[in-house]
């Protein structure tokens, strides 16, 4: 997209927000070659979906910023604001126009999330928000998110070839 791989865009945003390279949570045996120099971690509890990936990141590196690696338009400044919100919360999540009204795959998570996620998974709840009742969650308001751009673009993820075509268009004509 725009001359960069989607993953490279996510790595850049996370690196810019934190000042260090991110941890790549991926189960593919080839993942170590995707971005040379990145530490790669496989899920600590395989088969648990996105929540298993969040758990891995939290247990390996909390506090962490988590961004799904198919979200190419998340800006570093939004991520940095989420990270700052962890001073008063266990999780910081931006509000959006999604069906949930939140973007748990673009969020900041502190150490208290680890045990809460494990408890949710133990009861069979793999929802990315299933552990929220057990931790202090701060929401970055939709109004605040709008300061960084349209939530429909910021949190757009690429799941299909048509999504990639749309992302290319958004890359050329953001907004």
C-alpha positions in Angstrom: 0.0 0.0 0.0 1.5 3.3 -1.0 4.9 1.5 -1.4 4.9 0.0 2.0 3.6 -3.4 3.3 0.7 -3.1 5.7 2.8 -4.7 8.5 5.6 -2.1 8.0 3.0 0.7 8.5 1.9 -0.9 11.8 5.5 -1.4 12.9 6.3 2.2 12.1 3.3 3.6 14.1 4.1 1.4 17.1 7.8 2.2 17.0 7.1 6.0 16.7 4.6 5.8 19.6 6.9 3.9 21.9 10.4 4.7 20.8 11.3 1.0 20.4 10.5 -1.9 18.1 7.3 -3.7 18.8 6.8 -7.4 19.7 5.3 -9.3 16.8 2.8 -11.9 18.0 2.4 -14.4 15.2 2.1 -18.2 15.0 3.5 -18.6 11.5 6.9 -20.3 11.6 8.1 -17.8 8.9 7.2 -14.7 11.0 10.7 -14.1 12.2 11.6 -13.2 8.6 8.7 -10.8 8.1 10.4 -7.8 9.7 14.1 -8.5 10.4 15.1 -7.5 13.9 11.6 -7.8 15.5 11.2 -10.2 18.4 8.5 -12.7 17.5 6.3 -14.6 20.0 3.8 -17.4 19.3 0.6 -17.5 21.3 1.1 -18.6 24.9 -2.3 -20.3 24.6 -2.7 -21.4 20.9 -6.2 -21.4 19.3 -7.6 -18.6 21.4 -8.1 -16.1 18.6 -7.3 -12.4 19.0 -7.6 -12.5 22.7 -4.9 -15.2 22.8 -2.7 -12.7 20.9 -3.4 -9.9 23.4 -2.7 -12.3 26.2 0.7 -13.2 24.7 1.6 -9.5 24.3 0.5 -8.6 27.8 2.4 -11.5 29.4 5.6 -10.9 27.4 5.8 -7.1 27.5 3.1 -5.3 29.6 2.3 -2.5 29.5 1.8 -2.8 25.8 0.1 -1.2 22.8 -1.6 -3.8 20.7 -2.5 -3.1 17.1 -3.9 -5.8 14.7 -1.3 -6.0 12.0 -4.0 -5.6 9.3 -4.8 -2.0 10.5 -2.6 0.2 8.3 -4.0 3.7 9.3 -3.6 3.9 13.0 -1.4 7.0 13.8 1.4 6.9 16.3 0.0 9.9 18.2 -3.3 8.1 18.9 -1.3 5.1 20.2 0.8 7.4 22.4 -2.3 8.9 23.9 -3.7 5.4 24.7 -0.4 4.4 26.4 -0.6 7.5 28.6 -4.1 6.5 29.7 -2.7 3.4 31.4 -1.5 5.7 34.2 -5.0 5.6 35.5 -6.4 2.3 34.0 -5.6 -1.3 33.3 -6.7 -1.0 29.6 -7.2 2.0 27.3 -9.5 1.5 24.3 -10.6 3.9 21.6 -14.2 4.3 20.9 -15.3 3.9 17.3 -18.2 3.3 14.9 -17.8 -0.5 15.0 -20.6 -2.8 16.2 -18.9 -3.0 19.6 -18.3 0.8 19.8 -14.7 0.0 20.8 -11.5 -1.1 19.1 -9.9 -3.7 21.4 -7.4 -4.7 18.7 -6.0 -1.1 18.8 -5.5 -0.5 22.5 -3.2 -0.3 25.4 -3.0 -3.1 28.1 -1.4 -3.2 31.5 -0.2 -6.2 33.5 -3.5 -6.6 35.4 -5.1 -7.7 32.0 -3.1 -10.9 31.9 -4.9 -12.7 34.8 -8.3 -11.2 33.7 -7.7 -12.5 30.1 -6.7 -15.9 31.4 -9.9 -16.0 33.5 -12.1 -15.1 30.5 -10.5 -17.8 28.4 -10.9 -20.3 31.2 -14.6 -19.7 31.1 -14.7 -20.0 27.3 -15.0 -16.3 26.5 -12.7 -15.5 23.6 -14.3 -12.1 22.9 -11.6 -9.4 22.8 -13.7 -7.4 25.4 -14.7 -10.4 27.5 -12.3 -9.6 30.3 -13.2 -5.9 30.6 -15.5 -6.3 33.6 -12.5 -7.6 35.6 -10.2 -4.6 34.9 -10.3 -0.8 35.0 -11.0 0.3 31.4 -10.5 3.8 30.2 -12.2 4.8 26.9 -10.7 7.3 24.5 -13.9 9.1 23.5 -15.0 9.1 19.9 -14.8 12.9 20.0 -11.1 12.6 20.9 -10.5 9.9 18.3 -11.9 12.2 15.7 -9.0 14.6 16.4 -6.8 11.9 14.7 -9.2 11.2 11.8 -12.2 9.3 10.8 -12.6 6.2 12.9 -13.8 4.3 9.9 -10.4 4.9 8.3 -8.2 4.8 11.4 -9.4 1.4 12.4 -10.0 0.0 8.9 -8.6 -3.5 8.6 -7.8 -5.6 5.6 -9.4 -9.0 5.4 -10.2 -9.5 1.7 -8.8 -8.5 -1.7 -11.6 -5.9 -1.9 -10.5 -4.4 1.4 -6.9 -4.1 0.0 -8.2 -2.2 -3.0 -10.2 0.1 -0.7 -7.1 0.6 1.6 -5.0 1.5 -1.5 -7.6 4.1 -2.3 -7.7 5.4 1.3 -3.9 5.6 1.2 -4.0 7.9 -1.9 -7.0 9.9 -0.7 -7.3 9.7 3.1 -10.4 11.0 4.7 
